[in-house]
Amino acid sequence: MAERRITAFNREYGFPHLQVFADRNRVEKEETFEIPSAARDRFLMELRIETPTDKQIRRELMLDSRFHSTDDLLEQVNPGVLNFRDLNQIGKLIQNEIQTTATLENYALDLWETTRRPQDFGIRLDHADIEQLILAGASARGMSMLMQAARVTAWFNGRAMIIPEDIQAVFYPTIAHRVFFNPSYELRRTFLIGEFMEKILQKVVAP
């Protein structure tokens, strides 16, 4: 993914605009396997897609024929207003132009350290021994991607500088899948990770 290249049929192919998506069924897990931790770390975000709660949207999903065929739905998508070849350069500009402060960077560093040694920051969970919970905290790649996503969030909100709320907004989707629990707790990840990430944001004081 990061290399934007694949090898197939004894040939190497370059994809300068490659974007990889993956999905998994949270209910049916038999005969499926978790991808290795190193591979999970290469994904920018892990997003939970929930069934909509809005009654009108649910009605449309059930009755509107355009949602019954992916091909039909894609035909209704308006053509892009921006050439995809420009996206990489725009991304670089956002990352170079959106600024941080030393105080904000120290805040991000504290968040990182808390994923590794939560007990040192006073994190406690009701249904886990915090001293035995963590196998590995967030990686350097993960924290780099957190800051990249925070810059984009600031840009979307019309700011030239990151604020704590930008980091907080993307903290869970960019970091949660990079925190690994010890095997005795990993089976209960679904029930523990949300509380764990929330406690980190509560305990680490924002500037």
C-alpha positions in Angstrom: 0.0 0.0 0.0 2.6 2.5 1.1 4.8 1.6 -1.9 1.8 1.9 -4.3 3.1 -1.0 -6.3 2.0 -4.6 -6.8 3.6 -7.7 -8.4 1.5 -10.0 -10.5 2.3 -12.5 -13.2 6.0 -11.9 -12.6 5.6 -8.2 -13.4 5.6 -5.2 -11.2 3.0 -2.5 -11.7 3.0 1.0 -10.3 -0.2 2.8 -9.0 0.7 6.3 -8.1 -2.8 7.1 -7.0 -3.5 3.8 -5.3 -6.0 3.8 -2.4 -6.8 0.5 -0.7 -10.1 -0.3 1.1 -10.9 -3.5 3.0 -14.0 -4.6 4.8 -14.9 -7.3 7.3 -18.0 -8.8 8.8 -18.2 -8.1 12.5 -20.9 -10.8 13.0 -19.8 -13.8 11.0 -16.2 -14.5 11.9 -15.9 -18.2 11.4 -13.4 -19.2 8.7 -12.0 -15.7 8.7 -8.7 -14.5 10.0 -7.5 -11.2 11.4 -4.9 -9.5 9.2 -1.4 -9.3 10.8 -0.7 -6.3 13.0 1.8 -4.9 10.6 -0.8 -4.9 7.8 -3.4 -3.3 10.1 -0.9 -0.6 10.9 -0.8 0.4 7.2 -4.5 1.3 7.0 -5.0 5.0 7.7 -8.4 4.5 9.5 -10.7 1.8 10.7 -14.3 3.0 10.5 -17.4 1.4 12.0 -20.3 1.5 9.5 -23.6 1.3 11.4 -27.2 0.9 10.2 -28.7 4.4 9.9 -31.0 5.4 12.7 -32.9 8.0 10.6 -36.3 6.5 9.7 -36.5 8.1 6.3 -33.0 6.8 5.3 -33.9 3.3 6.4 -37.1 3.5 4.4 -35.2 4.6 1.3 -32.6 1.8 1.7 -35.5 -0.7 1.9 -37.8 0.6 -0.8 -35.8 2.8 -3.2 -34.7 0.7 -6.2 -31.5 2.8 -6.7 -30.1 1.1 -3.6 -30.8 -2.4 -4.9 -28.0 -2.4 -7.4 -24.5 -1.0 -6.9 -24.1 -0.4 -10.7 -27.3 1.6 -10.9 -26.3 3.7 -7.9 -22.8 4.4 -9.3 -24.4 5.6 -12.5 -26.1 8.4 -10.6 -22.9 9.7 -9.0 -21.9 13.1 -10.4 -18.6 13.1 -12.3 -15.7 14.3 -10.2 -15.0 18.1 -10.1 -11.3 17.5 -9.6 -8.9 15.5 -11.7 -7.6 12.6 -9.6 -4.1 13.3 -10.8 -4.1 16.5 -8.8 -5.1 14.9 -5.5 -1.5 13.8 -4.5 -0.3 17.4 -4.9 -3.2 18.9 -3.0 -2.5 16.4 -0.2 1.1 17.5 0.0 0.1 21.2 0.1 -2.3 20.5 3.0 0.4 18.6 5.0 3.0 21.3 4.3 0.8 24.4 5.0 -1.3 23.4 8.0 0.8 24.3 11.1 1.1 23.0 14.6 2.6 24.4 17.9 5.0 22.8 20.2 2.3 22.6 22.9 0.0 20.7 20.5 2.8 18.4 19.5 3.5 17.6 23.1 -0.2 16.8 23.6 0.0 14.3 20.7 3.1 12.8 22.2 1.3 12.3 25.5 -1.6 10.6 23.7 0.9 8.3 22.1 2.6 7.4 25.3 -0.8 6.7 27.0 -1.5 4.0 24.4 1.7 2.3 25.5 1.7 2.9 29.2 -1.9 3.8 30.2 -1.3 3.0 33.9 1.2 5.8 34.2 -1.5 8.3 33.2 -4.2 7.0 35.6 -6.2 5.1 33.1 -8.5 2.5 34.7 -11.0 0.1 33.1 -13.9 -1.6 35.0 -13.4 -5.0 33.3 -9.7 -5.2 32.7 -6.4 -5.1 34.6 -4.7 -2.1 33.0 -1.3 -3.4 34.0 -1.9 -6.5 31.8 -4.0 -5.0 29.0 -1.5 -3.6 26.5 0.6 -5.8 24.3 1.7 -2.9 22.0 0.6 0.7 21.7 0.3 2.9 18.7 3.2 2.9 16.2 5.2 5.8 14.9 3.5 5.3 11.6 0.1 5.5 13.3 0.9 8.8 15.1 2.2 10.2 11.9 -1.1 9.3 10.2 -3.0 10.8 13.2 -1.3 14.1 12.6 -1.9 13.9 8.8 -5.6 13.3 9.4 -5.7 16.1 11.9 -4.3 18.5 9.3 -6.9 17.5 6.9 -9.6 18.0 9.5 -8.3 21.5 10.2 -8.2 22.3 6.5 -11.8 21.1 6.0 -12.8 23.5 8.8 -11.0 26.4 7.2 -8.1 26.7 9.6 -4.4 27.0 8.9 -3.5 25.5 12.3 -4.4 22.3 14.1 -6.3 22.6 17.3 -6.8 19.9 19.9 -10.3 19.2 18.6 -8.9 18.2 15.3 -6.7 15.5 16.9 -9.6 14.3 19.1 -11.9 14.0 16.1 -9.7 11.5 14.3 -8.0 9.9 17.3 -10.3 6.8 17.5 -10.5 5.9 13.8 -6.8 6.4 13.2 -5.4 4.8 16.4 -7.8 2.3 17.9 -6.9 -0.5 15.4 -3.2 0.1 16.1 -3.5 -0.7 19.9 -3.0 -4.4 20.5 -4.2 -6.1 23.7 -2.7 -9.1 25.3 -4.4 -12.4 24.0 -6.5 -12.8 27.1 -8.1 -9.4 26.4 -8.0 -9.4 22.6 -11.0 -11.6 22.4 -13.0 -8.8 24.2 -11.5 -6.0 22.0 -14.9 -4.9 20.7 -16.1 -4.2 24.3 -12.9 -2.7 25.6 -11.3 -0.6 22.9 -14.0 2.1 22.9 -13.8 2.7 26.6 -10.1 2.6 26.5 -9.8 5.2 23.8 -12.4 7.4 25.5 -10.5 7.2 28.8 -7.3 8.4 27.1 -9.0 11.5 25.8 -10.4 12.2 29.2 -7.2 11.7 31.1 -4.7 13.4 28.8 -5.1 17.1 29.4 -5.6 19.1 26.1 -3.8 22.5 25.7 
